[in-house]
Amino acid sequence: MGLRKPFLSLFRCFAFQQEMEITLIGLQKAGKSRLVNVLTGQTDTEDMIPTVGFNLKKATKRNLTIKCWDLGGQPRFRRMWERYCRAVSVIVYVVDAADHDNLSVSRAELHDLMNKPSLSGIPLLVVGNKIDEPGALSEQALIDAMGLDTVTDRDVGCFMISCKNSTNIDSVLDWVVKYSKQR
C-alpha cells in the first residue's frame, strides 16, 4: 500500500503528457540563464548577457513540458519575483556557490520571498551552482549559509551543480518532477 501513491504519481508523469511551470530566481550572475539553457538543451555559451526582466523557455523531458521562467537577479527586478512565483509548480533558487561575498544578500532575498503568504506551500529547490570553481561551498555549507532548515512550510531540496560541466543537472530535473506542486 505504501508504494501505491508514488507509483501512481510516477506513472502519470510518464504515461501522459504533462505541463508544469518553474521559476528560476537568484542574484545576478548566479547562473540562472545558463541553467535554463542546459535544461532546455540549448548550446551553452561562455559569455551570457544579464537577463533584463524575464525570459521564458520551454523544455520537454520524459513526457513533461516544463515552462522555465528565468527572472533577472539585479536589485531592480527582485520585487517582481513574487508575481512570477505565485502560480508555478516549483521555485528554483540559484546561488553562486563560489561567491561568498553575496551569500548574506542571497539568504535575505530568499527568506523575504519565502515569507510571502502567496507562495506558501510551493516547493523550493535551492541550487548551488559553479561547484567547478575554487572555493565553492559544500552542500551542507550552502544549506547552513542559506538557512534552509528554517524554511518549514514547503518541501525544500538542495543540490550542488555545475552548469558548465552539466554536473547533477539530471538530479535537479528529477527533484523538480518529483516535488512539483500539482495545481
N, C-alpha and C positions, 0 to 999 in steps of 0.2 A: 504494500500500500504506500510506503514511503517513497518509492521510485516513480509512482504514477504521475504526480504533478510535474516533476522535472522532465520526464519523458514526453508528456503531452506538450509541454512548452517547447521542447526541442523539436518535436515532430511538426508542430505548427510552423516553426521557423523555417524548416527545410521543405515542408510539403506545400506550402502556399507562399506566393509572392507577398511579402510584407514591405511596408514602408515605415521608416522612422526618421525622426529629426534629432540631430545633436547640435549643440553649440560649443564651439571651441573658444575659450576666453583665456586671458592671462596677460601679463605685462608685455609691452613691446619687446620684440626680439627674443621671445621665448621659444619660437619655432612653431607657432600655430599654423601658419600658411604652409610651411614645409610638411607638417603632419597631415594636413588635408591633402596635399599633393601626393604623399606616399599612400594614404588610404584610398585615394581615387585613381591610383595607378598612373598618375602623370609624371613626366620626367622631372626629376629634381634638378634645381639649378643652384649653384653656389651663391649667386647674387640675387637676392629677393628684395623687392621693394616693399616698404611697410604698407600694411593694409590701411586704407583710408576708409573709415566707416565699416563696411562689411562686404564679404564675398559669399556666394552660395555655390556650392558644387555638389554633385551627386555621384555616388559610388554604388555599384551593385555587386554584392558579395553573397554567395550562398542563398539565393532566392530572397535577398533582402536588399532593398534600395534604401540607402542612407543619404539623407539630405544633411550636408555639413555646413553650418553657419560659422564662418570664420570672422570674428569680430576684431577690430582694431584694439590694440592694447595701450595706446597713448592715453594720458590722463583725460583729454577732452572727449574720448569715446567711451570711457568706463561707465558713465552714467546711463548709457543705453544698453548695457549688458543685461540688466534685469528684463527689459522688454523682450529681448531675443531669447531669453531662457525660460520664459513662462510656459510655453506650450511644447517643450522638447521632451524627448524620451530620456536623455542623459545630458548632463552638463560635464564637459571635459575641460578641466582647468590645467593649462600647460605652464610649467615652471622651468626656467633655465636652471638646471641643477648645478651649473658651474658658476653662476652669478650670485655669489654670497652677499654682495652689497645690496641687492634688491629683495632679499628674502623677507625682510620685515614688511616692506611695502606690499609684496605679493600676498603675504599672510593676511594683512589688514584688509586688502581688497577682497580676498576670498571670503573672509568671515563677514564682512559687511554685506556681501552679496547673499551668503547663505542665511543671513538673518532676515531676509525679506520674506514676509509671510506668503507672498505669491509663489515662491519657489519651494515651499515646504514639501518634503517627500520626494522630490526629483532626485534620482541617483546622481552621485558625484564621483567622477574619476579624476584624480589628480595624477598628472603625467610629468615626471621629472625627465626633461629632455636634455640632450647634449652630454650623455654619460661618457661619450668618447673623448671629452675634453679633460685636461688635467684639473684636479681639484673638485671634480663633480661629487656631489653628495651621494651617500648610500641611500637605499630606500628608507631604512629606519631613521636616518638623519633628516630626510625630507619630511617624513611623517611627523617627526618631532618639531622641526622648524615651522611647518605649516599648521601645527596644532590640530591635526586631523582627528585625534582621539576625542576632541571636544565637539565634533560635529556628529550629533546623535539622532537627528530626525530624518535620516535617509540612509540608504546603502552608500557606503564610501569605499572606494578602492584606490590603490596607488601602484603605479608601475614606473619603472625606470626604463627609458628608451633612448635610442639614438636614431633620429630620422635620417641622418647622414649614412648610417650603416644598416638601416632597417632592423635594428635590434628591438625585439619584443613588440613589434607592430601587430603581429597576429594575436598576441595576448591582449592588447588593447581592444582590438576588434571583438575578440571572444567575450571580454568583460562587458563591453557595450551591448552586445546582443543578449547576453545572459541577464543583465540587470536593467535593461531598458524598461521604462515605465510605460505600460500599455495605456494609451489614452483613447 
